[in-house]
Amino acid sequence: MDSVPKHIVVFPDGNRRWALSQGFSIQQGYLKGKDKFNEFLMWCKNRGVAIVTVFGFSSENWKRPQDQVDFLMNLFEKYLDESIEEFNAEGVKVKIIGQKERLSESLQNVIVKVEEATEKNNTIQLNLAVSYGGKWDILQAVKKIIADNIPVEKIDEEILSGYLSTAGLVDPDLVIRAGGEMRMSNFVLWQAAYSELYFSEKLWPDFSEEDLDEAIGEFQKRQRRFGK
């Protein structure tokens, strides 16, 4: 087994709880979480991880208070726009997955800008999920298959995988969820069918480089049989 997972999925959970525990605003918690993710991405890059997929904003998160939704959308837009130079310096290819049509026009424009600017980078790929849901991803893939008139007898797992938002990428090897929750929360449901799962009690802003190494170390101990 490869010593390091090629594709890591991360749930950066616990930013709001961390902020409340520290006496900070929820917005400060999100900002701290964003800074922590920048560190996490570089930790993964330095360990040879090829792909990091991060759960940024789920299709269900639209139900949160409007001020929190607006803050997060502005944060995504600012983060992506201001990080292009750093992404290119570090060789990060950026792809946004999710219901882009639900996002503001300005955020959609920044997404196009950052994806085009980083398209040729090949050190590590960042998939940022915004307005994403695992059930939505499978459903939109099925709709595209139907629209393309693919005969039923030709539809198999490989065909469906090719229509998902992560088409062309290897499936996740390791899923890391911070924040103490132990569920998949409707994220990459198809892709993570055989991923190894690692749950940390640490709230995301407290997640450390040592915690990442512990997760990878646990991954290395496991025997992946893929149902065989």
TASUL-V294238 format. One record per residue. RES is the residue in three letters. PSI is psi in radians with two decimals (999 if undefined). NEAR is the number of other ideal C-beta (glycine too) atoms within 10 Angstrom. Layout:
# TASUL-V294238
<<RES,PSI,NEAR> <RES,PSI,NEAR>>
This chain:
# TASUL-V294238
<<MET,2.43,11> <ASP,2.50,9> <SER,-0.47,10> <VAL,2.35,16> <PRO,2.39,27> <LYS,-0.60,15> <HIS,2.08,23> <ILE,2.29,27> <VAL,2.37,27> <VAL,2.33,24> <PHE,1.80,20> <PRO,1.18,22> <ASP,2.54,22> <GLY,0.16,24> <ASN,-0.74,25> <ARG,-0.75,20> <ARG,-0.65,16> <TRP,-0.78,24> <ALA,-0.79,21> <LEU,-0.65,12> <SER,-0.43,13> <GLN,-0.03,13> <GLY,0.37,7> <PHE,2.95,15> <SER,2.77,13> <ILE,-0.63,19> <GLN,-0.68,17> <GLN,-0.59,15> <GLY,-0.75,22> <TYR,-0.72,20> <LEU,-0.73,18> <LYS,-0.69,19> <GLY,-0.65,24> <LYS,-0.76,19> <ASP,-0.68,11> <LYS,-0.66,20> <PHE,-0.67,22> <ASN,-0.74,12> <GLU,-0.79,13> <PHE,-0.76,24> <LEU,-0.73,21> <MET,-0.62,15> <TRP,-0.77,19> <CYS,-0.78,21> <LYS,-0.78,17> <ASN,-0.32,10> <ARG,0.03,15> <GLY,0.22,13> <VAL,2.37,21> <ALA,-0.55,18> <ILE,2.34,22> <VAL,2.16,24> <THR,2.16,26> <VAL,2.37,18> <PHE,1.68,23> <GLY,-0.82,23> <PHE,2.08,20> <SER,2.88,20> <SER,-0.41,19> <GLU,-0.35,12> <ASN,-0.22,17> <TRP,-0.31,12> <LYS,-0.14,8> <ARG,2.87,15> <PRO,2.45,9> <GLN,-0.62,8> <ASP,-0.60,10> <GLN,-0.72,14> <VAL,-0.83,14> <ASP,-0.73,11> <PHE,-0.79,17> <LEU,-0.73,20> <MET,-0.73,17> <ASN,-0.64,14> <LEU,-0.78,17> <PHE,-0.80,21> <GLU,-0.80,19> <LYS,-0.75,13> <TYR,-0.84,17> <LEU,-0.78,22> <ASP,-0.71,15> <GLU,-0.18,10> <SER,-0.01,20> <ILE,-0.80,17> <GLU,-0.74,9> <GLU,-0.70,11> <PHE,-0.81,20> <ASN,-0.68,16> <ALA,-0.59,10> <GLU,-0.01,16> <GLY,0.54,14> <VAL,2.12,22> <LYS,2.25,20> <VAL,2.33,21> <LYS,2.32,20> <ILE,2.23,24> <ILE,2.50,19> <GLY,-2.97,22> <GLN,1.36,16> <LYS,-0.49,15> <GLU,-0.30,7> <ARG,-0.16,12> <LEU,2.81,20> <SER,2.75,13> <GLU,-0.68,7> <SER,-0.68,12> <LEU,-0.69,21> <GLN,-0.68,15> <ASN,-0.70,13> <VAL,-0.64,21> <ILE,-0.82,22> <VAL,-0.75,12> <LYS,-0.84,13> <VAL,-0.63,25> <GLU,-0.71,14> <GLU,-0.68,11> <ALA,-0.49,16> <THR,0.11,22> <GLU,-0.61,11> <LYS,-0.04,9> <ASN,2.53,17> <ASN,0.32,11> <THR,-0.80,12> <ILE,2.55,20> <GLN,2.34,19> <LEU,2.08,23> <ASN,1.99,24> <LEU,2.02,22> <ALA,2.05,24> <VAL,2.18,24> <SER,0.86,22> <TYR,2.54,26> <GLY,2.47,21> <GLY,-0.71,21> <LYS,-0.73,11> <TRP,-0.75,17> <ASP,-0.77,25> <ILE,-0.74,16> <LEU,-0.76,11> <GLN,-0.53,15> <ALA,-0.76,19> <VAL,-0.76,13> <LYS,-0.70,11> <LYS,-0.66,14> <ILE,-0.77,17> <ILE,-0.78,11> <ALA,-0.53,9> <ASP,0.05,9> <ASN,0.68,6> <ILE,2.22,14> <PRO,2.48,6> <VAL,-0.73,7> <GLU,-0.26,6> <LYS,-0.15,8> <ILE,2.09,14> <ASP,-3.04,8> <GLU,-0.65,9> <GLU,-0.72,7> <ILE,-0.85,13> <LEU,-0.72,17> <SER,-0.58,16> <GLY,-0.19,13> <TYR,-0.05,19> <LEU,2.90,20> <SER,-0.29,22> <THR,0.37,22> <ALA,2.37,11> <GLY,-0.14,8> <LEU,2.63,18> <VAL,2.58,12> <ASP,2.70,18> <PRO,2.38,27> <ASP,-0.66,23> <LEU,2.29,23> <VAL,2.13,25> <ILE,2.19,26> <ARG,2.07,24> <ALA,2.96,27> <GLY,-0.03,22> <GLY,-0.15,13> <GLU,2.61,14> <MET,1.27,8> <ARG,2.90,10> <MET,-0.24,17> <SER,0.74,15> <ASN,0.72,16> <PHE,2.36,22> <VAL,0.94,26> <LEU,-0.76,15> <TRP,-0.83,16> <GLN,-0.56,23> <ALA,0.35,20> <ALA,-0.62,12> <TYR,0.38,12> <SER,2.61,20> <GLU,2.40,19> <LEU,2.37,18> <TYR,2.16,21> <PHE,2.29,17> <SER,2.43,22> <GLU,-0.30,11> <LYS,2.33,16> <LEU,2.55,24> <TRP,-0.80,24> <PRO,-0.34,26> <ASP,-0.09,16> <PHE,2.30,25> <SER,2.98,14> <GLU,-0.64,13> <GLU,-0.60,9> <ASP,-0.67,18> <LEU,-0.79,21> <ASP,-0.63,12> <GLU,-0.70,14> <ALA,-0.77,24> <ILE,-0.69,21> <GLY,-0.71,11> <GLU,-0.71,14> <PHE,-0.74,23> <GLN,-0.43,14> <LYS,-0.34,8> <ARG,2.63,12> <GLN,1.90,6> <ARG,2.00,11> <ARG,-0.20,7> <PHE,0.71,6> <GLY,0.00,5> <LYS,999,4>>
